[in-house]
Amino acid sequence: MTVSHDVAIATRAQASGRAPDFFIVGHPKCGTTALYEMLRCHPQIFMPDLKEPWFFAPELRVGRSFGPAARRPETLAEYEALFAPARPGQLTGEATPSYLKSELAAQRIAELRPDARIVAILREPASFLRSLHFQFVQVDIETENDLRKAIALEPRRRVGEALPRNSARPKELLYSEHVRFVEQLRRYHDVFSPDQVLIMIYDDFRADNERAVRQVQRFLGVDDSRSFEVTEANPTVGVRSPRVKELVRALYLGRSPAARAAKVTIKALTPERLRHSALAMERRAQVNSPLPPDEELMVELRRRFRGEVVALSEYLGRDLVSLWGYDRLP
């Protein structure tokens, strides 16, 4: 029987497993995957193969899951089992980029690990949303390929309309809520001391990956003198054929009688690992480099979110208005 998340946290004292020492909480498309890959190569750090457990933000994952997402932990015991392979003395950590957007994750993490360290990466809003939208289209969360139209759907989607069928994370499609940076950071500062929260800017991470990773290593208290290979993960891509992608997804999910019958046959004849690998290969075959950004839309988004950038600059004590060009808007 699955234990509810709140019950699982309430029974923390009875758990015998190991909870993470640190959390990469987001945002997506801001270098979190690359950071995860580089940190997990450090001998003093253990991070599980499942990069995004989503344990502390179940409210954002309310639709049907498929593939690896279907095997994410639902109970505290399942969650802590992810970190059981860590060697004595290793720090353990996980990376779920939507923890920053979640209204509940900060409090839930603090209840489980009040001494945890938190890493957040923030990106200029317009480029962030453009990249995020491309990723959502790629991984079947979003079916509207036009970012302007997708953003315009927010009022309807907020009341449960115009949502993609079987979307695993429909609440993620409220794009404007991803860039409430100050509100998101305050949730973590409300429950963790300032020295437990490291806030990074994506521009700094992109400009010097190695320096940024060593900053995180020092923040975590591990040896920052070791060499490592700089990694770039999850580049922004476009979708070549939405129709083909939808057919692949329909077959995988079994939405029609024929698809369900084919899925049963495929599952009987092929191992699960091979099926997921084939689906991943099909997805990769359907993507290419994205089209150039719609500059008019980018300007509109920057005007819309200028107030958030001003507030974030004041909150962090850093001039992001100039860094991100918001002082030069036409």
Protein Blocks (a to p, Z undefined) as FASTA:
>chain_A
ZZdfklmmmmmmmpcbdcdfbdcebdehiopmmmmmmmmmpmkbccdfblblolmmmmlm
mbccehjllmpcfbfklmmmmmmmpcghiacddddfklmmpmklmmmmmmmmmmbccddd
dddfklmmmmmmmmmmmnomaccfblklmmmmmmmmmnopaiaehiablmlmmmklmmmm
klmmmmmmmmpcfklpccddfklmmmmmmlmmmmmmmmnopafkbccddddehiacddfb
lmlmmmmmmmmnopafklmmmmmmmmmmpcfklmmmmmmmmmmmmgccdddddfklmmmm
mmmmmmmmmmmmmmnopafklmnopmmcZZ
